[in-house]
Amino acid sequence: MNQVTSMFRDTTSAFMGYRSVIVSTLLSLLVGIVPQDTGLAPKKFLSLPLGAVKPTGWLRDQLLVQANGLAGHEHDFYDYVAQSDWIGGDSYYSNLEEAGSYWFNGMVPTGVLLNDSTIQSQTLQFLDYVLDHQDSTGWLGPEMVEADATLAEKVVPALHKFVALANSMLHEGQGLEDWTKTRWEDFVIVLQWLYDFYPDGQEDVLMDTMKMLKWTGDPWEQVFAEANFPKGPVEHLSNPFPVLTWHGVNMAEGLKALPSTFRYTHNQSDLDAASLGWDLLFRYHGRPSGIYAADEYLAGLEAVRGGSYLYQVIGDPKFADRVERITYNALPATLTGDMWSRQYLQQQNQVAAKNMTPPYSNVFGLEPNYPASIDSVVRRCCTVNHPQGWPKFISNAFVTTADQQSVVQVYLGPFSTSATLAGGNKVTVTVDTLYPFSDALNISVNAGKSFTYSVRIPSWVTGGTFAVNGEQAKPAAPSNGLQGILVPDGATTINLNLPAQISLESRPHGSVAIHRGPLHYALDIPRTQRILTQNAQEPRAADLQFTATGNWQYAIDPDTLTFHAGTPTGGRLPSPIFDSGLSPLAITVMACPIDWDLAGDTFTTSPPTTPACTGPATNLTLSPFGTTKLRIGEFPTFKAS
């Protein structure tokens, strides 16, 4: 789950350890701000202010489920972020360092996107507490975010005061520790935001601090070199660099390092190294659910082991395709449907979710692995960290081109957005769709002036079409993944049809994974549920054990895969959609039972390479991966005929 959420973060833990985890979604999301013409190289695309993109339809419901679940109630009862603990002075301040900042980073966009006054009040109180406790040297505790331009007068001076302190400490060799050295890129992104929008005459200090962070941090361009990159599980390999560079979350953070430095080095080699690192990561550690494997550290390809920023800087559609797969597969699969319990380690082939102490990370619960004490420091990351994925995905669904002439729809789903383009061209967009549970998207655009509307056509689309204002549909012919559509002034409707074929992904031991469109499909294993423990203050925050009640030992015949698209009742998806039996989509396949052993009480062995059927063939129904909690996602194969 750490790896899932970290793929969406704008900035997270950065400089001088967790105490100064500063400014995540930050002021870069201020309303109506346009970057100055500066010495930093422009990104390919510019993000819109927080709140400019809103979820609609089923996606808004999904965010409501999250707000009504564990994420939206942590402030009420969870020790590490409950407001009742804030006033505890030093004892609470240690919580503020990591837990508070992670919680804040997810809940600010959640509150803004849902216009939830309770959550917004909680995060504003947190922000005030942090700013009110900045000391005379400029030291700040946790990171901050905001979507209200009026707060700039309060926050920007505090940031500049902290930057001056950080710069002097870097030059004196102070404040650096192992986690700092892997996540320096997050602080660089914050500094670049200040440089672009609020330099306040401090350009030289900001630029110098960026360069100092890179030269005192881990060398990501070397970590991502093919000769150095680990080609399998790393527990028995020797890392030529600091060990934390192969840590799963840090690897996700490091993917942003070279795009961030490109903005001041202007070296194409930085972007080339970042793109290669991305490809190596998913080639050697990728999962069909979209994410990569890391049982804390990189874990290879075995099924029994458990960037939006890159797209905005580099513009390669492979980044957006991957993020969409992660969002619609891996992210919901690691949460119960009601989002009150979460899993720390997720498996492609997961036939049980039980207490394996040690570890406890396989159950769905409140704290299935952390908090934990590491080197006498309590790590509190993950319960507070898990809600970042959905709001960050939504907020980055639309961007503008660097010249601000066009709106670009990066992610596909139900959204609405508004933007003021160059020349005062006010544009609003509404996307009505059940995607990814449908191939059809109906887009309504209203513009003051004519402009080119661009929409990403994913790589998995076959035979996609678009029609403007009811005219005859035209074949989609995207350039670098984007379909440009000339939109006149006034109201325009665009109807997209983005069908896909069932595709197979080859996996280890001759097994296969099944995809159609953005969704990965798996056998949803029926289960029983047992409550292991409940929080004393909030019994809905429960630790759950899942035990399989049906057979999962099957081989499938890929030649018999058939896609089935159901019609939701009343045109609306059930809520919560990511739970067993609720998806309108399914794939059926002929299968036969086989001998396939357990490796202990919880894990399967690797899929058998040439299995023999032990009984007659049967028809299996596969479900979207995100709706499953126990599953087989990588199957051995046989021939039914």
N, C-alpha and C positions, 0 to 999 in steps of 0.2 A: 504493500500500500504506500510505503514511503516513495517508491519509485513512481507510482501512479501520480500522486499529487505534485511531485516535484517537476514533472514534465510541464506543468501549467504555470509555475510560479514566475512572476516578473522579477522579484528579488526576494531573497530569503536570508538565512543566517550568513553574516558576512565578516565584518572586521572585528578583530580583537575578541573572538569568541562570542558566546551568545549574549553577553552583557550589552554589546552594542549592535545587536541585530537591528539595523536601522532601515527605515523607510522602504517598505516593500512596494505595494501598489502605488504608494506615495502620491506626491503632488503631480506626477506625470499625468494624472488623470483629471487635472483641473479643467473646468468647463471653459471652452472658448479660447484656449491658449494656442498660439501658433509659434513654432520654434523660430528663433532668430537665425540669420545667416551667420554661421559660426565656423570655426576651424575644424569641427567634427564632420566626418563624412556622413551624408544623409542616409537614412535607412531606405530600403526599397519602398516600404509602405509606412504610413503613420497611423498609430493607434488612435482611436476615438476616446473622448473623455469617459470616465466611469459614469454609467447611467445613460449614455447615449445609445447603447445597445441594450434592449430589454428582451427577456424571454417571453414567449407567448405559448398558448396551447399546452401540449403535453410537457414541454420543457419548463414552462413556468410552474406547472404542477410538480415536476420533479424537484425544483428548487424549494417549493413549499413543503414537500415531504421532508427535505433536509432540514428546513427551518423548524418544522414541527417535531423532528427527531432529536437525536443526541446533540447534533451541532448547535441547534437553536436553544438548547437548555443547559449547556455546560456552564454558562454564566450564573445559573441559578443554584447549582449544587456542586460542581466539580471543583475540588480543592484548589487546583492550580490556577483557575481563572475566575472563581466566584468572587464577586465584588466584596463580600464580607471579609475576605482575606487581604484586600488591598491595603487597608489601613494598618497592617501589621508591621510596617516599616521594613527593617532589614530582612525579616523572615519572608515577607512577601516579595521583596525586591528580587530575590533569587528566582522566584517563580516568574516574575515579570520578564526576566532575561530571555527565556526560551519559550515557555508555555504561553505567556501572555502575548508575545509578539506573533507566534504562529496562529493563535486564536484570532487575534486582531486582523491578520492578513487574510483570513477566510471570511470573517464575519462582516467586515466593512462592505465588500462588494455584495454579499448576500443581502445585507440590510438595504443597500441602495437599489439593487435590482428588484427587490420585492416591495420597496417603499415601506418597509417595516419600521414603524416609529420606535418600537421597543428595542430592536437590535441597534438601530441608529443611535438611540440614547445611550445604550451600553457602550458602544464603541467611542462615542464622543466623550463620555466620562473617562474612559481609559486614556484617550489622547490627552485630555486636560491633565490627568494625573501625571502622565509621563513628562509633559512639558513643564509642569509646575515643579517637577523634581530634577530638572537639569541643574547641575552644580555650577559653580563659578568658573570652572575650567572649560566648560562646554560639554562635559560628559553626559551622554544620553543612555538610557537603558534600552528599551525595546524599539522595534520598528514602528512606523506610523503609516497610515494611509488616510486619504480623504478625497471627497468628491465635491467639496464646497470651496469655491475660490476665495471666499471671505476668510478662510482659515490661513491663507498664504501669509498674511502679515504676522501671524503667530508662529507658524512652523518654519518658514524659510530662514529667518534670523537664527533660530535654534539649530538648524542644519548647518549653516555656515559657521556657527560657533563650534560645532562638533568637528567639522571638516578641518578647521585650523588646528584643533587639538590632535586629530588623527594624523595630519601631515607632519606635525612636529614629532609625534611618537614614532612614526615610520622612519624618519630621518635619524632618530636616536636608537633604532632597532628595538623598540618596545612594542608591547601589545600583540605580538604575533604568537600564535600557537597552532597546533596541527590542523584543527578544523578551519581556522582563519585562512591558512595557506591554500586550502582547496577551494574556498568559496569567495575569494577576492573579487571575482567578476561581478558579484551582486552589488558590492559597494561601488564598483566602476560604473555600473548602469545607473545608480542613483546620482553619482557625480556628473554623469553626462546629462541627466535630466536637469540638474541645477545649471549646468553650463549652457544648455539649450534655452531654458526658460527664465531662470532667475540668477544670472551670473553675478549680479551686484558688484561688478568690478573685480571679481576674484578669479578671473579666468586662469591666470597663471598658477594660482594655488590649486585650483581644481584639476588642471591638466597635470601638474606635477604629482598630485596625489594619485591620479589614475596610473601614471607610469610607475610610481613607487609600489603600488599594490601589485602590479604585474611582476616586477622584478624581485619582489620579496615573496611572491606566491609560487605555487606549484606550476611547472611548465606544461600546460595542457597541450601545446603544439607537439611536444615530445611524447606525452602520454598517448595521444591519438595517432602517432606514427605507426604504420603497419608493422614495422619490425619490433616494436615494443608492446603492441596491444595483445592482451591475453586472448587466446583462441578457444579457451574452455574454462571450466571451474578454476578459481584462482587459489583455493586453499592450500594447494601443494606447489604453487608457482612462486618464484622469487620476483618481487616487484622492483624494477630498477629505480622507481621513484617512491616517495613517501606512501606508506601503505594505504592511507585514506583515499588516494586517487582511484583505487579500485572499489571503493565503497559505493553501493548502488545509488544512494541519493546524491552523493558528491559527483558521481559521473554525470547525472542529469544536470546538476548545476554547472559542471565544467563544460557542457555543450555550449553554454552561452559565453564562455570566456573569450574565444577567438573572434566571434562576431562583435563583441564589445570592444576589443582592442583594435579591430579593423577601423573603427570610427576615428581613431587618432593616428594609427600607423599608416593607414591607407594601403596596406600590403595585401594584395590578392591572395598571397600564401596563407594568410590567417583564415580567410573564408574557405580556401581549398582544404586546409587541415581540419576545419570544423565539419565540413561536408564528409570528408573521409572518415572522421571519427564516428559520425552518425552511422554511416554505412557499416563500419566494422562492428559497432555495438550491436546492431540488429542482425548482422550476418552471423555472429558467433554467440549471441546471447538472447536473440529475439524470441518472442512468443507469438503464436497466432492471435492472441487476444490484443495484440498491438504493443504491449509493454515488453520490457526485457527482464531477464531473470536475475535476481540478486537476493540471495538469502543473507542479507546484510552486504555481502560482497558478491561480485559477478559470479554467476553460477552455471554458465554454459547453456546448452540447448535441451537437456533432459526434461521430460514432462513431469517427472516426479519431484522437481525442485520448483520451489516456489519463486516542441516547440514553436509555441507561438512566436517567441522572440526570434528564433532562427529564421522563421518564414518572413517576418517583418524586415529583418536586416538583409537576408540573402535572396529571398524570393523564389526558392526552389519549392515546387508543389509537393515534393516527397515529404517535407516536414508537416504540411497541413494534412496530407492524407494519413500520416501516422497518428497525429494528434486526434483526428476524428475517430480512428479505430480504437485508440485507447479510451476515449470518452464513452463510446457506445458499447464497449465490451469489458475491459479490465476494471474500469472505475466502478460501475454498478455491481460487478460480480463479487467485489470484496466487501460489500455491505448487505445486510438484510434488507428486504424490500422496504420496510418502514424506516430504515436508516437509524435504528436505535443501537445496533451492534455492528462492529466492524472486525475485520480480520487483519492480522499483521502480515502473514505470509499466505499468498494465494498460489494454488497449483493448477496447472493445465488439466491434469488428471487427478482429481480430488475426490476420493471415495469415502472420506470421513472427515469430520472437523471435531477433534477431540483434544482433551488435555494430554499432552505428551511430556509433561514436566520431567526434566527440562527438555524442550522449551514449552511454553504455554501459547505460542504464537499461532497455532492452527485453529483455535476456537474463534467464534464470533462473540465479541464482548466489548466491555468498556475499556479495559487495559490488557489486551491479550499478549503484550510483550513488554511494553514500557508503560509507566516509569520504571526505571532500573538504575541502580547505582553503578557507575563506571568510573574507576579511578577516583572514588570518593565524591564524584559529582553526579547528582541525580538527573538523568536524562528524561525529559517529560514530553518528548516531541509529538507522539503519534495520535493520541486521542484528540488533542487540540489542533493537529495539523490536517486531519483528514477532510475537512469541508472545503478545501481550496479549489478542488478540481472543477466542479460545476460552475461556480461564478466566474472563474478565470476563463474557462472555455467560452462562456456566453459573452463576456466582456470583449474578447478578441475575435468575435465572429465577423465583424466588419472592420475595415480599415479604409484609409484613403490613399491614393497614389501620392508620391512624394511631392508632386507639384500641386496637389489638392484639386485637381481637375475632375477626378472620378472617385466614385465609391466602389469598393471591392468587397464582395461577399466571400469570405474565406471559408467559413464552415456552413454546412447545410443543416437546417433544422428550422423550427418555428421561432422567428425573431421579429422585432421591430426596431428601427433605428432612425435617427435624424442627424443630419450633418449640414454645416454651412461650408460649401466649397469655395474655391477661388472666385472672385468677382461677386461675392455675396449670394451665390446660387444656393438657395435653401432646398434641401432634398429630404424626403421622408420615404422610408421603405417598410413594407410589412410582408413577411413571408408566412403564408398559410400552408402548413404541411404536417403530415404525420411522419416524415422522414426521421430516422432510418427505417421506419416500419411501413414506408410507402416509397414508391419511386417518383411520385408527382410532387412538384412544388409550384405553388401559385404566388407570384410576386407582384405586389402593387407598388408602383413608384409614383411619387408626385414631386415635380421639380419646377423651380422658377425659370430655369433655362435648360436648353438641351445639353446633354452630357453623355458620356459613355459609361454605362453600368457594366461592371465586370463581375462574373460569378465563376467560382472554381468548379470545374468539371473533374471529378475524381478519376484517378487512373483506372479504376475498376469498371467504369461506365462503358457499356457496349451499345452503340446505336442510339445515343442520346440526341434529343431534339429540343428546340425551343420555338415558341410561337409568340408573336408580339401583337397585342390587341386583337386576338382572335383570328389573325391571318394564318395562312398555311404554314405548318410547322417546317422548320429548316433543320438540317443536320447540325449538331454541335461540332464545331471545329476549333477547339481551344488552342491558344498559343501560350506555351509554358504553363499549361493547366488552367488558363483563364479564358472564358468566353466573353468577348466584348459585345455589347448590345447598345446601339445608338438609341437613346431615349429622348423624345422631344419634350418641350416644356408642357406642363400640365400633367394630367393623369395618364398612366400607362400600365397595362397589365402584361406580365410575362409568364407564360406557362412552360415550365421545364418538365421534361420526362427523362429520367435517368436510369434506365434499366441496366441490369447486370446479369452476367451468367454465373452459375455455380462454378467455383474454381477450387482446385486442390493445391494444398501446400505440402511439399515433401518435408517430412520430419525424421528424426533419428530412428533407426531400426526398421526402416521401410514403412513406417506409419505415415498417416496423412491427417491433415486438418482441413476442415471444410469452411469455405467462405461463400457468401453472396453479398455483393455490395460492401458496405462498411461493416456488416455483421459477420462475426465468426459463430459457427453453430456447434453445439455440443449435446451429448446425451444428458438430460436432466434426471439424475438418479433420485428416485423417491426416497424420503427420509423420515425419520422420527426426530423429535426435538426434546432435549432435556435441559432444564435450567440448572446450571452449575452454581451460580451465585447471583445475587442482586444487590445493587447499591442500596444502602440503608435509607438514604434521603430520596432516591429516585428509583423505584423498583423497575421502571421501564428500561433502565440501563442495566441489562442482564447479560451474563456470560452464558452462551448457548453451545451445547454439544449436539452435533448432527450425526446420526448413524444411518447408513444405507439400509433400506428395506427391500430393495429390488436388485436384480442382477445387473452387473455392469461389464461382465467379461464377454465382450463381443468383438468379432471382426466384421467389417463392412465391405460390401461390393461397391466401389465408387461408380461403376457404370449404371447403377440403379438409383442414383441420387435424383430426387424430384422436388422442386420448389412449390410451396403452397402459400398463396397470399389470401388470407382471410379478410373479411370486411368488418371492422369494428362496429359495434352497436351504436347507432346514432352518429357515426362518423367520429367518435371520440375514443381514445385509448383508455383502458382501465387504469386505475391509480391504486398503488404504485405500479407502473408498467414493468419495472425490472424485478419481477417475482415469478415464481413457478406458475406455468399454465396460463399466463395473461397475454402473451404476445400473440398478435394475429398472424404472425409469420411462422412457418415451420418448413423443415426439409425432411422428407422420408427417405429411407434407404433399406435395402435388404441386408440382413445381418444374420450371423449364426453364432451360437455360444461356443466359447473356446476355453481352454485352460489358461488362466492368467493369474498369477499368484500375487499375494500381498507381501510387501517387504515390512513385516511388523504389523501393527494394529491399525495403521492409518494410511500408509502409502502403498501404491501399486508398485510392482516391479516395472521395468521398462517394457513397452509393448512387445510381445513376441513377434519375431521376424517372419516366420513361415508357419502360422498357426493352423492346426487342423480343427475342423468343426467337430464338436462333441454332441451335436443335436441338430434338429431340422432348422432350416432358415426361417427367419421371422422378419416382420416389418418393424423397424424402429422409427420413432419420431424424434428429430433433433430440434432443439430450441436455441434462440439467441443466447450466446455465452453469458451475457450480462444478467440474464434472468435466472441462471443456475447458481446453486450454492454447493451442491455436490455434483460432480460431472465427469465425463470422459470427453476431452477435447482433441485428443490425438489417438487415432484408431489404427490397429493392424488391419490388413486387408485380406480378402479371399475372393474367389470368383464363384458367383452363384451358379453359373452354368458350367 
